[in-house]
Amino acid sequence: TSCLPEVAGGAAGYFDPLDISSITKTIANLLDNEDLRKGLITKGYKRNDFFSFDSCVTQTIACYNHLLRSA
């Protein structure tokens, strides 16, 4: 229901925002499961690299090059 899966990828716990039970279960699971938390933290740091300035520049240049070749 949002852009969060696109941004966070597999580095977040997701839930149905209209379902209190879903929210509760997801939060409880994250609080109770240390391995899950650590895994999501690790994935979050890796996912963060995807949104780095250098990555943005590289992708933008690639896009421009593609457009120039297509013209």
N, C-alpha and C positions, 0 to 999 in steps of 0.2 A: 504493500500500500504506500510505499515511499521509495525514495532514491537510496535509502540506507544500504540495501544489499549491493547496489552498484558501487557505493563508496567503500563500505567496510568489507565486502566480500565475505570470506569465511572467518573473519576476525571479530565476530560479534555474536551475541545471543539474540535471536529474533523471536518475536511473539506477535500475536494478533492484538493490535492496540485497542480493539473493541471487545476483547474477551479478558475479563479480570482474572479468570482461572489461568489462562495462557500466560499472562504477565506474571502472576504469582509463581507459577511453576518454573518459568525461565529464570526469574530472579533467585528463587530458592536453589535451583540447580547451580547457578553461578556462585552463590554463597557457600553451598555445601561441597562443591566439587573442586578441590584445589588444582587437580590436574587439568581440568577443563579451563579454569581461570588462567593458569600458566600458559596453556596452549594458545588461548585466545590472545593473551598479551604478546606472546612470541609472534603469532600471525599478524597482530596489529603493527608491530614494529616493521615487519617485512612489507606489509601493505602500505605503510607510511612512505617507504622508499619509492613506491609507484607514483606518489604525488609530490616528489621532490622537485625543486626548481630545475635541476639538471634534466630530469625526466621530461618535464613539461617542455623545455627548450628543444630537446631531442625530438620529441613527438611533433612539435610545431614545425620544425625544420623539415621533418619527413613529410608532413602534410603539404607544406609549400612546394617541396620538390615534386611530389606526386601531382599536384595541380599544374605546375609548370610543364611537366612532361605530357600531361593530358591536353594542354592548350594547343 
